[in-house]
């Protein structure tokens, strides 16, 4: 099984790992696309005024341009530790037991804008780039990533994909039709049984869900396996209102 996670706009600074080595990242079929995206982001950062405008940075965020300029030489850390924010705070990867962290390395891919889908334990630097940004020198990110990323996912031969990404990041790497998958929505149920989507708690619940799967070293090869695991682990998982979706009720 593969679990697909969104990135976070906020990231932990620094790191102790060697500079970015694109050849070591998961899905090596994407190395050329990664090289092009990194080169475009670094080139843009040579012009701070243009970079601030293209990346839609505020005056307070202007320092992010220098972060991008150092993309190829900056220290790295595992992707699952690099990202911060609601989802990753709930996942709290730093406190996972070694077996649980190993599980994330085997089963979790994090969708990034400059590197495409990367493994949870892949070493990446800090950066600033959103899914909807149009980088000069390469096609729009959706067009740059979608087809090659879908092909790379198909080549994994994963039996099942649990997709916890936001729609913007799903568009960068659509799950191939050849792989059974479920797009996860976190909802709350009212007393009359109606459900509504959540925002902040959506991210929190997704982080807790992945943490629970990792700590149980879950092995799943199908939607049915996920439902069985969820029932045993105390999660309320249901079929979604739309085909291919799955609801987590909190």
JOTA-V354366 format. One record per pair of residues at least 24 apart in sequence whose C-alpha atoms are under 8 Angstrom apart, sorted by the first residue. I is the first residue (numbers start at 1). GAP is how many residues later the second one is. If there is no record, write none. Layout:
i:gap
I:GAP
I:GAP
This chain:
i:gap
1:106
1:157
1:158
1:159
1:160
1:161
1:218
1:219
1:220
1:221
2:105
2:106
2:107
2:156
2:158
2:159
2:160
3:104
3:105
3:106
3:158
3:159
3:160
3:161
4:104
4:105
4:106
4:107
4:157
4:158
4:159
4:160
4:161
5:103
5:104
5:105
5:106
5:158
5:159
5:160
6:104
6:105
6:106
6:158
6:159
6:160
6:163
7:76
7:103
7:104
7:105
8:75
8:76
8:77
9:74
9:76
9:119
9:120
9:121
10:73
10:74
10:75
11:71
11:72
11:73
11:74
11:115
11:116
12:69
12:70
12:71
12:72
12:114
13:69
13:113
14:60
14:61
14:62
14:63
14:111
14:112
15:60
15:61
15:62
15:110
16:59
16:60
16:61
17:58
17:59
17:60
17:106
18:56
18:57
18:58
19:53
19:54
19:55
19:56
19:57
19:105
19:106
20:51
20:52
20:53
20:54
20:55
20:56
20:103
20:104
20:105
24:98
25:93
25:94
25:97
25:98
26:91
26:92
26:93
26:96
27:90
27:91
27:125
27:126
29:119
29:123
30:86
30:118
30:119
30:122
33:82
33:111
33:112
34:80
34:81
34:82
36:102
37:77
37:78
37:101
38:33
38:34
38:76
38:77
40:95
40:96
40:97
40:98
41:27
41:28
41:73
41:94
42:26
42:27
42:28
42:29
43:26
44:91
44:92
45:24
54:79
54:80
54:81
55:73
55:74
55:75
55:78
64:63
64:64
65:63
67:59
67:60
67:61
68:58
68:59
68:60
71:54
71:55
71:56
74:51
74:52
75:49
75:50
76:47
76:48
76:49
76:50
77:45
77:46
77:47
77:48
78:42
78:43
78:44
78:45
78:46
79:31
79:39
79:40
79:41
79:42
79:43
79:44
79:45
80:30
80:40
80:41
82:42
82:43
82:44
86:114
86:117
86:118
86:121
87:116
87:117
87:118
87:119
87:120
87:121
88:119
89:115
89:118
90:114
90:115
90:117
90:118
90:121
91:116
91:117
91:118
91:119
91:120
92:115
92:119
93:118
96:115
96:119
97:118
99:116
99:118
100:114
100:115
100:116
100:117
101:113
103:111
103:114
104:110
111:54
111:58
111:62
112:57
113:28
113:59
116:29
116:33
116:56
116:57
117:32
117:56
131:37
131:38
131:41
132:36
141:31
142:29
142:30
143:29
145:27
145:28
146:25
146:26
146:27
146:28
147:26
149:24
149:25
150:24
150:25
150:26
151:25
154:24
154:25
159:62
159:63
160:60
160:61
160:62
160:63
164:42
180:42
180:43
181:42
181:63
182:41
182:62
182:63
182:64
183:61
183:62
183:63
184:61
184:62
184:63
184:64
185:55
185:60
185:61
185:62
185:63
186:61
186:62
186:63
186:64
187:60
187:61
187:62
187:63
188:61
188:62
189:60
189:61
205:45
